[in-house]
Amino acid sequence: MTRNEIILEVSRDTRYLRYCKRLSVNNGEDLYQDFLLVLLEMEDIQLFYSQVYFIPYCHTVIKNLFLTGVKISIIQFVESLPEAPESKPEITDEKATMTACIKNELLSLPEFDGMMFESYLKAGSTRKLAKQTGIPRNTIAEKVKEVKVKIKKTCKECLER
């Protein structure tokens, strides 16, 4: 098979699009397009396509594309937090320290926890997120609570320094 035939066949295979939509409820199509761009940039796609690990490889590429986007959006969320008033410099220093600690904690989260917390922030409630994703509400609530506890612990440790 030629390179273009492989790309065409992969683009017609719906399992990749379904996987993208499952990972990213709101941006599944964009994730799918990014995945196809990665495949187009691959020089040796003919070698990969003939192997048995091509499908797991594609799923890994999609997952990594998704997680890269999640980490970037978490950083954007933390940076969008309102600044402290400039009239109190000690609070500004404290806030800058807190923001840095929170950002480090969010970036160090396991993949699923970070993804779940970001999705929760976007959805606004565990009930809405459960309805959107089909993940049980209790699972979402547990992960969100774990992340909040970690962030509170990190904030407390930052304040004690």
FIVO-251978 format. One record per atom (N, C-alpha, C): residue in three letters; atom name; x, y negated, z negated. Coordinates in nm, 4 decimals, decimal comma, padded with zeros to 6 digits. Atoms other than C-alpha are relative to their C-alpha. Example, Ala and Ser with C-alpha at 12.3 -4.5 7.8 and 13.67 -1.06 7.14 Angstrom:
     r    a         c1         c2         c3
   ALA    N    00,0890    00,1190    00,0000
   ALA   CA    01,2300    00,4500   -00,7800
   ALA    C    00,0900   -00,1200    00,0000
   SER    N   -00,0820    00,1190    00,0060
   SER   CA    01,3670    00,1060   -00,7140
   SER    C   -00,0770   -00,1090   -00,0730
//
This chain:
     r    a         c1         c2         c3
   MET    N    00,0829    00,1187    00,0000
   MET   CA    00,0000    00,0000    00,0000
   MET    C    00,0873   -00,1250    00,0000
   THR    N   -00,0741    00,1260   -00,0003
   THR   CA    00,1138   -00,3509    00,0681
   THR    C   -00,0358   -00,0805   -00,1245
   ARG    N    00,0182    00,0870    00,1163
   ARG   CA    00,1362   -00,6207   -00,1948
   ARG    C   -00,1403   -00,0628    00,0012
   ASN    N    00,1305    00,0655   -00,0105
   ASN   CA   -00,1768   -00,8002   -00,0685
   ASN    C   -00,1145    00,0984   -00,0199
   GLU    N    00,1037   -00,1011    00,0195
   GLU   CA   -00,3799   -00,4788   -00,0593
   GLU    C   -00,0155    00,0343   -00,1485
   ILE    N    00,0037   -00,0293    00,1440
   ILE   CA   -00,2862   -00,4102   -00,4221
   ILE    C   -00,0720   -00,1119   -00,0746
   ILE    N    00,0646    00,1145    00,0654
   ILE   CA   -00,3881   -00,7603   -00,5308
   ILE    C   -00,1500    00,0004    00,0295
   LEU    N    00,1408   -00,0038   -00,0390
   LEU   CA   -00,7149   -00,7289   -00,3408
   LEU    C   -00,0740    00,1108   -00,0753
   GLU    N    00,0629   -00,1113    00,0708
   GLU   CA   -00,7896   -00,3903   -00,4975
   GLU    C   -00,0161   -00,0305   -00,1486
   VAL    N    00,0085    00,0362    00,1419
   VAL   CA   -00,7121   -00,5170   -00,8479
   VAL    C   -00,1086   -00,1052   -00,0211
   SER    N    00,1017    00,1050    00,0151
   SER   CA   -00,9319   -00,8233   -00,7931
   SER    C   -00,1420    00,0549    00,0170
   ARG    N    00,1325   -00,0619   -00,0172
   ARG   CA   -01,2221   -00,5993   -00,6857
   ARG    C   -00,0369    00,0927   -00,1157
   ASP    N    00,0235   -00,0894    00,1129
   ASP   CA   -01,1828   -00,3740   -00,9904
   ASP    C   -00,0571   -00,0824   -00,1166
   THR    N    00,0690    00,0823    00,0999
   THR   CA   -01,4322   -00,5095   -01,2466
   THR    C    00,0487    00,0222   -00,1427
   ARG    N   -00,0410   -00,0255    00,1385
   ARG   CA   -01,2668   -00,3564   -01,5535
   ARG    C    00,0910   -00,1095   -00,0544
   TYR    N   -00,0886    00,1077    00,0459
   TYR   CA   -01,0083   -00,6356   -01,5685
   TYR    C   -00,0807   -00,1249   -00,0360
   LEU    N    00,0861    00,1148    00,0298
   LEU   CA   -01,2731   -00,9068   -01,5539
   LEU    C   -00,0801    00,0250   -00,1278
   ARG    N    00,0745   -00,0328    00,1226
   ARG   CA   -01,4794   -00,7283   -01,8198
   ARG    C    00,0892   -00,0125   -00,1223
   TYR    N   -00,0937    00,0096    00,1114
   TYR   CA   -01,1718   -00,7042   -02,0431
   TYR    C    00,0265   -00,1463   -00,0344
   CYS    N   -00,0230    00,1434    00,0229
   CYS   CA   -01,1050   -01,0772   -01,9995
   CYS    C   -00,1196   -00,0641   -00,0692
   LYS    N    00,1206    00,0575    00,0599
   LYS   CA   -01,4646   -01,1626   -02,0846
   LYS    C   -00,0204    00,0494   -00,1427
   ARG    N    00,0101   -00,0516    00,1366
   ARG   CA   -01,4521   -00,9388   -02,3912
   ARG    C    00,0961   -00,0718   -00,0931
   LEU    N   -00,0990    00,0692    00,0822
   LEU   CA   -01,1371   -01,1072   -02,5176
   LEU    C   -00,0375   -00,1453   -00,0232
   SER    N    00,0288    00,1432    00,0082
   SER   CA   -01,2383   -01,4628   -02,4430
   SER    C   -00,1423   -00,0237    00,0474
   VAL    N    00,1419    00,0114   -00,0317
   VAL   CA   -01,6129   -01,5073   -02,4591
   VAL    C   -00,0266   -00,1236    00,0862
   ASN    N    00,0282    00,1255   -00,0698
   ASN   CA   -01,6068   -01,8692   -02,3397
   ASN    C    00,0851   -00,0199    00,1245
   ASN    N   -00,0925    00,0260   -00,1101
   ASN   CA   -01,3078   -01,8619   -02,1035
   ASN    C    00,0459    00,1270    00,0703
   GLY    N   -00,0356   -00,1269   -00,0617
   GLY   CA   -01,3118   -01,5096   -01,9604
   GLY    C    00,0392   -00,0139    00,1460
   GLU    N   -00,0301    00,0209   -00,1425
   GLU   CA   -01,3144   -01,6274   -01,5994
   GLU    C    00,1364   -00,0658    00,0181
   ASP    N   -00,1304    00,0675   -00,0088
   ASP   CA   -01,0186   -01,8609   -01,6562
   ASP    C    00,1136    00,0965   -00,0322
   LEU    N   -00,1005   -00,0989    00,0375
   LEU   CA   -00,8249   -01,5841   -01,8276
   LEU    C    00,0232    00,0983    00,1151
   TYR    N   -00,0085   -00,0918   -00,1133
   TYR   CA   -00,9000   -01,3539   -01,5329
   TYR    C    00,0794   -00,0631    00,1154
   GLN    N   -00,0725    00,0701   -00,1067
   GLN   CA   -00,7744   -01,6129   -01,2842
   GLN    C    00,1487   -00,0117   -00,0337
   ASP    N   -00,1405    00,0060    00,0425
   ASP   CA   -00,4537   -01,6591   -01,4870
   ASP    C    00,0680    00,1351    00,0183
   PHE    N   -00,0529   -00,1357   -00,0162
   PHE   CA   -00,4062   -01,2820   -01,4851
   PHE    C    00,0317    00,0285    00,1464
   LEU    N   -00,0243   -00,0223   -00,1426
   LEU   CA   -00,4424   -01,2679   -01,1069
   LEU    C    00,1200   -00,0814    00,0495
   LEU    N   -00,1174    00,0806   -00,0368
   LEU   CA   -00,1867   -01,5491   -01,0740
   LEU    C    00,1297    00,0677   -00,0439
   VAL    N   -00,1184   -00,0725    00,0473
   VAL   CA    00,0588   -01,3483   -01,2830
   VAL    C    00,0307    00,1157    00,0942
   LEU    N   -00,0213   -00,1113   -00,0934
   LEU   CA    00,0070   -01,0496   -01,0532
   LEU    C    00,0553   -00,0500    00,1331
   LEU    N   -00,0498    00,0562   -00,1262
   LEU   CA    00,0632   -01,2699   -00,7483
   LEU    C    00,1476   -00,0380   -00,0081
   GLU    N   -00,1391    00,0404    00,0182
   GLU   CA    00,3937   -01,3875   -00,8928
   GLU    C    00,0950    00,1188   -00,0154
   MET    N   -00,0838   -00,1182    00,0190
   MET   CA    00,5169   -01,0321   -00,9510
   MET    C    00,0665    00,0397    00,1320
   GLU    N   -00,0763   -00,0388   -00,1192
   GLU   CA    00,7883   -00,9365   -00,7046
   GLU    C   -00,0184    00,1496    00,0329
   ASP    N   -00,0012   -00,1460   -00,0194
   ASP   CA    00,7765   -00,5597   -00,7560
   ASP    C   -00,1321    00,0648   -00,0416
   ILE    N    00,1309   -00,0529    00,0390
   ILE   CA    00,4037   -00,4978   -00,7923
   ILE    C   -00,0240    00,1388    00,0586
   GLN    N    00,0182   -00,1327   -00,0591
   GLN   CA    00,4210   -00,1961   -00,5589
   GLN    C    00,0565    00,1089   -00,0918
   LEU    N   -00,0587   -00,0983    00,0910
   LEU   CA    00,6484   -00,0161   -00,8061
   LEU    C   -00,0886    00,0221   -00,1220
   PHE    N    00,0852   -00,0111    00,1175
   PHE   CA    00,4207   -00,0910   -01,1011
   PHE    C   -00,1321    00,0681    00,0330
   TYR    N    00,1329   -00,0485   -00,0340
   TYR   CA    00,0973   -00,0074   -00,9220
   TYR    C   -00,0038    00,1525    00,0123
   SER    N   -00,0018   -00,1449   -00,0187
   SER   CA    00,2024    00,3475   -00,8463
   SER    C    00,0196    00,0776   -00,1305
   GLN    N   -00,0256   -00,0665    00,1276
   GLN   CA    00,2786    00,4227   -01,2128
   GLN    C   -00,1291    00,0177   -00,0803
   VAL    N    00,1181   -00,0275    00,0820
   VAL   CA    00,0343    00,5628   -01,4671
   VAL    C   -00,0239   -00,1089   -00,1045
   TYR    N    00,0141    00,1024    00,1030
   TYR   CA    00,0966    00,2740   -01,7046
   TYR    C   -00,0374   -00,1368    00,0577
   PHE    N    00,0357    00,1282   -00,0607
   PHE   CA   -00,0241    00,0027   -01,4637
   PHE    C   -00,1193   -00,0647   -00,0712
   ILE    N    00,1188    00,0558    00,0654
   ILE   CA   -00,3650   -00,0420   -01,6294
   ILE    C    00,0331   -00,0472   -00,1418
   PRO    N   -00,0383    00,0525    00,1314
   PRO   CA   -00,2256   -00,0616   -01,9858
   PRO    C    00,0915   -00,1231    00,0103
   TYR    N   -00,0869    00,1161   -00,0218
   TYR   CA    00,0392   -00,3007   -01,8530
   TYR    C   -00,0854   -00,1241    00,0296
   CYS    N    00,0884    00,1123   -00,0337
   CYS   CA   -00,2351   -00,5227   -01,7051
   CYS    C   -00,0758   -00,0481   -00,1241
   HIS    N    00,0698    00,0383    00,1231
   HIS   CA   -00,4269   -00,5165   -02,0342
   HIS    C    00,0940   -00,0761   -00,0932
   THR    N   -00,0975    00,0707    00,0832
   THR   CA   -00,1107   -00,6222   -02,2168
   THR    C    00,0251   -00,1405    00,0534
   VAL    N   -00,0189    00,1322   -00,0608
   VAL   CA   -00,0561   -00,9087   -01,9728
   VAL    C   -00,1188   -00,0905   -00,0341
   ILE    N    00,1207    00,0779    00,0303
   ILE   CA   -00,4170   -01,0249   -02,0232
   ILE    C   -00,0021   -00,0399   -00,1472
   LYS    N    00,0005    00,0288    00,1438
   LYS   CA   -00,3889   -00,9985   -02,4012
   LYS    C    00,1028   -00,1070   -00,0339
   ASN    N   -00,1036    00,1002    00,0273
   ASN   CA   -00,0637   -01,1968   -02,4043
   ASN    C   -00,0397   -00,1376    00,0528
   LEU    N    00,0494    00,1281   -00,0523
   LEU   CA   -00,2160   -01,4661   -02,1830
   LEU    C   -00,1032   -00,0596   -00,0949
   PHE    N    00,1032    00,0466    00,0918
   PHE   CA   -00,5107   -01,4883   -02,4205
   PHE    C    00,0610   -00,0505   -00,1303
   LEU    N   -00,0591    00,0387    00,1275
   LEU   CA   -00,2990   -01,5007   -02,7356
   LEU    C    00,0838   -00,1261    00,0118
   THR    N   -00,0744    00,1231   -00,0207
   THR   CA   -00,0753   -01,7689   -02,5916
   THR    C   -00,0953   -00,1185   -00,0049
   GLY    N    00,1005    00,1054    00,0029
   GLY   CA   -00,3858   -01,9794   -02,5373
   GLY    C   -00,0543   -00,0236   -00,1391
   VAL    N    00,0506    00,0125    00,1362
   VAL   CA   -00,5103   -01,9087   -02,8916
   VAL    C    00,0990   -00,0767   -00,0859
   LYS    N   -00,1003    00,0683    00,0819
   LYS   CA   -00,1827   -02,0179   -03,0509
   LYS    C    00,0079   -00,1476    00,0363
   ILE    N   -00,0050    00,1400   -00,0428
   ILE   CA   -00,1785   -02,3372   -02,8431
   ILE    C   -00,1208   -00,0759   -00,0546
   SER    N    00,1185    00,0705    00,0480
   SER   CA   -00,5361   -02,4232   -02,9399
   SER    C    00,0003   -00,0150   -00,1514
   ILE    N   -00,0119    00,0153    00,1450
   ILE   CA   -00,4642   -02,3605   -03,3103
   ILE    C    00,0908   -00,1185   -00,0307
   ILE    N   -00,0899    00,1139    00,0207
   ILE   CA   -00,1724   -02,6047   -03,2901
   ILE    C   -00,0731   -00,1301    00,0315
   GLN    N    00,0755    00,1205   -00,0362
   GLN   CA   -00,3964   -02,8582   -03,1139
   GLN    C   -00,1023   -00,0338   -00,1078
   PHE    N    00,0965    00,0237    00,1062
   PHE   CA   -00,6579   -02,8142   -03,3863
   PHE    C    00,0672   -00,0633   -00,1208
   VAL    N   -00,0703    00,0532    00,1165
   VAL   CA   -00,4076   -02,8754   -03,6650
   VAL    C    00,0481   -00,1424    00,0277
   GLU    N   -00,0475    00,1344   -00,0329
   GLU   CA   -00,2616   -03,1768   -03,4849
   GLU    C   -00,1133   -00,1000    00,0116
   SER    N    00,1134    00,0918   -00,0124
   SER   CA   -00,6098   -03,3215   -03,4364
   SER    C   -00,0588   -00,0401   -00,1349
   LEU    N    00,0489    00,0395    00,1316
   LEU   CA   -00,6649   -03,3449   -03,8106
   LEU    C    00,0237   -00,1488   -00,0196
   PRO    N   -00,0159    00,1450    00,0156
   PRO   CA   -00,7191   -03,7096   -03,9077
   PRO    C    00,1201   -00,0338   -00,0875
   GLU    N   -00,1164    00,0461    00,0745
   GLU   CA   -00,4209   -03,9010   -04,0368
   GLU    C   -00,0450   -00,0645   -00,1312
   ALA    N    00,0279    00,0641    00,1283
   ALA   CA   -00,4082   -04,0246   -04,3956
   ALA    C    00,0170   -00,1512    00,0145
   PRO    N   -00,0170    00,1446   -00,0079
   PRO   CA   -00,4425   -04,3994   -04,4552
   PRO    C    00,1453   -00,0397   -00,0282
   GLU    N   -00,1398    00,0400    00,0132
   GLU   CA   -00,1086   -04,5805   -04,4249
   GLU    C    00,0273   -00,0789   -00,1264
   SER    N   -00,0203    00,0803    00,1201
   SER   CA   -00,1646   -04,7838   -04,7408
   SER    C    00,0588    00,0812   -00,1149
   LYS    N   -00,0528   -00,0857    00,1062
   LYS   CA   -00,0611   -04,4878   -04,9554
   LYS    C    00,1062    00,0922    00,0588
   PRO    N   -00,1031   -00,0803   -00,0646
   PRO   CA    00,2742   -04,3556   -04,8280
   PRO    C    00,0215    00,1364   -00,0639
   GLU    N   -00,0206   -00,1302    00,0628
   GLU   CA    00,2956   -04,0764   -05,0860
   GLU    C   -00,1017    00,1019    00,0484
   ILE    N    00,1011   -00,0902   -00,0536
   ILE   CA   -00,0290   -03,9287   -04,9545
   ILE    C    00,0359    00,0403    00,1425
   THR    N   -00,0394   -00,0298   -00,1368
   THR   CA    00,0983   -03,9519   -04,5962
   THR    C    00,1096    00,1061    00,0016
   ASP    N   -00,1059   -00,1002    00,0080
   ASP   CA    00,4135   -03,7602   -04,6902
   ASP    C   -00,0574    00,1347   -00,0425
   GLU    N    00,0632   -00,1218    00,0485
   GLU   CA    00,2037   -03,5098   -04,8778
   GLU    C   -00,0821    00,0652    00,1120
   LYS    N    00,0827   -00,0517   -00,1088
   LYS   CA   -00,0347   -03,4745   -04,5828
   LYS    C    00,0861    00,0592    00,1114
   ALA    N   -00,0893   -00,0517   -00,1037
   ALA   CA    00,2514   -03,4308   -04,3365
   ALA    C    00,0568    00,1352   -00,0424
   THR    N   -00,0510   -00,1267    00,0518
   THR   CA    00,3948   -03,1571   -04,5567
   THR    C   -00,1074    00,1071    00,0062
   MET    N    00,1115   -00,0954   -00,0025
   MET   CA    00,0532   -02,9934   -04,5894
   MET    C   -00,0300    00,0452    00,1419
   THR    N    00,0297   -00,0329   -00,1394
   THR   CA   -00,0091   -03,0100   -04,2147
   THR    C    00,1039    00,0964    00,0547
   ALA    N   -00,1072   -00,0892   -00,0458
   ALA   CA    00,3283   -02,8489   -04,1457
   ALA    C   -00,0164    00,1394   -00,0609
   CYS    N    00,0187   -00,1299    00,0670
   CYS   CA    00,2599   -02,5736   -04,4013
   CYS    C   -00,1182    00,0758    00,0610
   ILE    N    00,1182   -00,0644   -00,0577
   ILE   CA   -00,0870   -02,5051   -04,2586
   ILE    C    00,0303    00,0492    00,1405
   LYS    N   -00,0343   -00,0385   -00,1370
   LYS   CA    00,0467   -02,5006   -03,9029
   LYS    C    00,0859    00,1259   -00,0001
   ASN    N   -00,0865   -00,1186    00,0084
   ASN   CA    00,3195   -02,2501   -03,9992
   ASN    C   -00,0795    00,1228   -00,0415
   GLU    N    00,0813   -00,1128    00,0461
   GLU   CA    00,0666   -02,0328   -04,1797
   GLU    C   -00,0902    00,0510    00,1122
   LEU    N    00,0880   -00,0417   -00,1097
   LEU   CA   -00,1745   -02,0308   -03,8828
   LEU    C    00,0775    00,0715    00,1097
   LEU    N   -00,0797   -00,0641   -00,1044
   LEU   CA    00,1041   -01,9408   -03,6417
   LEU    C    00,0545    00,1361   -00,0435
   SER    N   -00,0537   -00,1274    00,0477
   SER   CA    00,2233   -01,6564   -03,8644
   SER    C   -00,1090    00,1059   -00,0209
   LEU    N    00,1093   -00,0964    00,0175
   LEU   CA   -00,1193   -01,4899   -03,8770
   LEU    C    00,0098    00,1136    00,1010
   PRO    N    00,0106   -00,1083   -00,0993
   PRO   CA   -00,1693   -01,1505   -03,7137
   PRO    C   -00,0916   -00,0424    00,1140
   GLU    N    00,0739    00,0373   -00,1212
   GLU   CA   -00,3189   -01,1665   -03,3642
   GLU    C   -00,1508   -00,0089   -00,0234
   PHE    N    00,1448   -00,0076    00,0158
   PHE   CA   -00,6716   -01,0613   -03,4582
   PHE    C   -00,0498   -00,1064   -00,0969
   ASP    N    00,0415    00,0990    00,0995
   ASP   CA   -00,6902   -01,2878   -03,7651
   ASP    C   -00,0009   -00,1403    00,0597
   GLY    N   -00,0079    00,1323   -00,0608
   GLY   CA   -00,5770   -01,5942   -03,5725
   GLY    C   -00,1100   -00,0213    00,1021
   MET    N    00,1048    00,0078   -00,1013
   MET   CA   -00,8144   -01,5218   -03,2861
   MET    C   -00,1368   -00,0153   -00,0663
   MET    N    00,1284    00,0033    00,0690
   MET   CA   -01,1033   -01,4631   -03,5264
   MET    C   -00,0223   -00,1356   -00,0665
   PHE    N    00,0132    00,1289    00,0691
   PHE   CA   -01,0345   -01,7810   -03,7256
   PHE    C   -00,0262   -00,1126    00,0995
   GLU    N    00,0216    00,1040   -00,1005
   GLU   CA   -01,0118   -01,9972   -03,4147
   GLU    C   -00,1413    00,0101    00,0580
   SER    N    00,1350   -00,0190   -00,0538
   SER   CA   -01,3319   -01,8468   -03,2737
   SER    C   -00,1046   -00,0456   -00,1013
   TYR    N    00,0899    00,0434    00,1073
   TYR   CA   -01,5008   -01,9084   -03,6093
   TYR    C   -00,0071   -00,1527   -00,0050
   LEU    N   -00,0005    00,1464    00,0018
   LEU   CA   -01,3921   -02,2742   -03,6030
   LEU    C   -00,0799   -00,0567    00,1171
   LYS    N    00,0737    00,0472   -00,1173
   LYS   CA   -01,5344   -02,3150   -03,2528
   LYS    C   -00,1498    00,0261   -00,0132
   ALA    N    00,1413   -00,0374    00,0092
   ALA   CA   -01,8612   -02,1320   -03,3253
   ALA    C   -00,0712   -00,0748   -00,1127
   GLY    N    00,0591    00,0740    00,1107
   GLY   CA   -01,9206   -02,3049   -03,6582
   GLY    C   -00,0562    00,0869   -00,1109
   SER    N    00,0507   -00,0888    00,1052
   SER   CA   -02,0603   -02,0043   -03,8456
   SER    C    00,0281    00,1450    00,0384
   THR    N   -00,0253   -00,1418   -00,0255
   THR   CA   -02,0033   -01,6332   -03,8833
   THR    C   -00,1176    00,0632    00,0745
   ARG    N    00,1188   -00,0553   -00,0661
   ARG   CA   -02,3596   -01,5621   -03,7709
   ARG    C    00,0030   -00,0272    00,1504
   LYS    N   -00,0079    00,0345   -00,1428
   LYS   CA   -02,3146   -01,7468   -03,4397
   LYS    C    00,1092    00,0805    00,0689
   LEU    N   -00,1116   -00,0740   -00,0592
   LEU   CA   -01,9789   -01,5808   -03,3776
   LEU    C   -00,0345    00,1478    00,0153
   ALA    N    00,0410   -00,1411   -00,0079
   ALA   CA   -02,1211   -01,2360   -03,4527
   ALA    C   -00,0952    00,0212    00,1174
   LYS    N    00,0948   -00,0100   -00,1105
   LYS   CA   -02,4008   -01,3001   -03,2049
   LYS    C    00,0714   -00,0100    00,1347
   GLN    N   -00,0728    00,0200   -00,1251
   GLN   CA   -02,1557   -01,4197   -02,9358
   GLN    C    00,0874    00,1199    00,0357
   THR    N   -00,1012   -00,1020   -00,0277
   THR   CA   -01,8985   -01,1423   -02,9727
   THR    C   -00,0472    00,1431   -00,0199
   GLY    N    00,0445   -00,1352    00,0291
   GLY   CA   -02,0927   -00,8452   -03,1024
   GLY    C    00,0804    00,0649   -00,1122
   ILE    N   -00,0780   -00,0493    00,1147
   ILE   CA   -01,8431   -00,8062   -03,3883
   ILE    C   -00,0884   -00,0154   -00,1240
   PRO    N    00,0843    00,0103    00,1200
   PRO   CA   -02,0172   -00,7324   -03,7207
   PRO    C    00,0323   -00,1260   -00,0819
   ARG    N   -00,0143    00,1245    00,0758
   ARG   CA   -02,0753   -01,0456   -03,9295
   ARG    C    00,0902    00,0178   -00,1212
   ASN    N   -00,0831   -00,0235    00,1189
   ASN   CA   -01,9125   -00,8899   -04,2369
   ASN    C    00,1487    00,0055    00,0350
   THR    N   -00,1392   -00,0053   -00,0439
   THR   CA   -01,5909   -00,8209   -04,0432
   THR    C    00,0527   -00,1412    00,0234
   ILE    N   -00,0398    00,1387   -00,0262
   ILE   CA   -01,5789   -01,1809   -03,9266
   ILE    C    00,0166   -00,0749   -00,1315
   ALA    N   -00,0048    00,0705    00,1286
   ALA   CA   -01,6549   -01,3111   -04,2763
   ALA    C    00,1232    00,0408   -00,0808
   GLU    N   -00,1185   -00,0470    00,0728
   GLU   CA   -01,3789   -01,0949   -04,4282
   GLU    C    00,1276   -00,0637    00,0542
   LYS    N   -00,1208    00,0560   -00,0624
   LYS   CA   -01,1152   -01,2134   -04,1799
   LYS    C    00,0102   -00,1501   -00,0260
   VAL    N   -00,0006    00,1450    00,0232
   VAL   CA   -01,2160   -01,5787   -04,2167
   VAL    C    00,0357   -00,0282   -00,1459
   LYS    N   -00,0291    00,0197    00,1421
   LYS   CA   -01,2062   -01,5480   -04,5955
   LYS    C    00,1481    00,0266   -00,0280
   GLU    N   -00,1420   -00,0307    00,0178
   GLU   CA   -00,8613   -01,3841   -04,5827
   GLU    C    00,0871   -00,1159    00,0477
   VAL    N   -00,0781    00,1108   -00,0546
   VAL   CA   -00,7291   -01,6660   -04,3636
   VAL    C   -00,0113   -00,1222   -00,0902
   LYS    N    00,0183    00,1152    00,0892
   LYS   CA   -00,8797   -01,9336   -04,5898
   LYS    C    00,0798    00,0167   -00,1288
   VAL    N   -00,0755   -00,0261    00,1233
   VAL   CA   -00,7255   -01,7706   -04,8975
   VAL    C    00,1501   -00,0195    00,0257
   LYS    N   -00,1414    00,0176   -00,0342
   LYS   CA   -00,3845   -01,7573   -04,7236
   LYS    C    00,0350   -00,1471    00,0151
   ILE    N   -00,0259    00,1432   -00,0206
   ILE   CA   -00,4116   -02,1237   -04,6234
   ILE    C   -00,0015   -00,0735   -00,1336
   LYS    N    00,0052    00,0647    00,1321
   LYS   CA   -00,5140   -02,2292   -04,9758
   LYS    C    00,1247    00,0319   -00,0813
   LYS    N   -00,1206   -00,0407    00,0725
   LYS   CA   -00,2256   -02,0314   -05,1232
   LYS    C    00,1217   -00,0764    00,0530
   THR    N   -00,1100    00,0729   -00,0616
   THR   CA    00,0161   -02,1924   -04,8774
   THR    C   -00,0033   -00,1466   -00,0400
   CYS    N    00,0131    00,1410    00,0394
   CYS   CA   -00,1194   -02,5388   -04,9577
   CYS    C    00,0429   -00,0203   -00,1447
   LYS    N   -00,0367    00,0110    00,1400
   LYS   CA   -00,0804   -02,4775   -05,3278
   LYS    C    00,1531    00,0091   -00,0162
   GLU    N   -00,1443   -00,0144    00,0075
   GLU   CA    00,2789   -02,3599   -05,2790
   GLU    C    00,0704   -00,1234    00,0544
   CYS    N   -00,0603    00,1231   -00,0572
   CYS   CA    00,3564   -02,6656   -05,0627
   CYS    C   -00,0082   -00,1156   -00,0981
   LEU    N    00,0152    00,1091    00,0962
   LEU   CA    00,2218   -02,9001   -05,3295
   LEU    C    00,0939    00,0159   -00,1184
   GLU    N   -00,0871   -00,0255    00,1147
   GLU   CA    00,4339   -02,7355   -05,5999
   GLU    C    00,1461   -00,0288    00,0293
   ARG    N   -00,1406    00,0256   -00,0375
   ARG   CA    00,7563   -02,7948   -05,4053
   ARG    C    00,0414   -00,1394   -00,0278
//
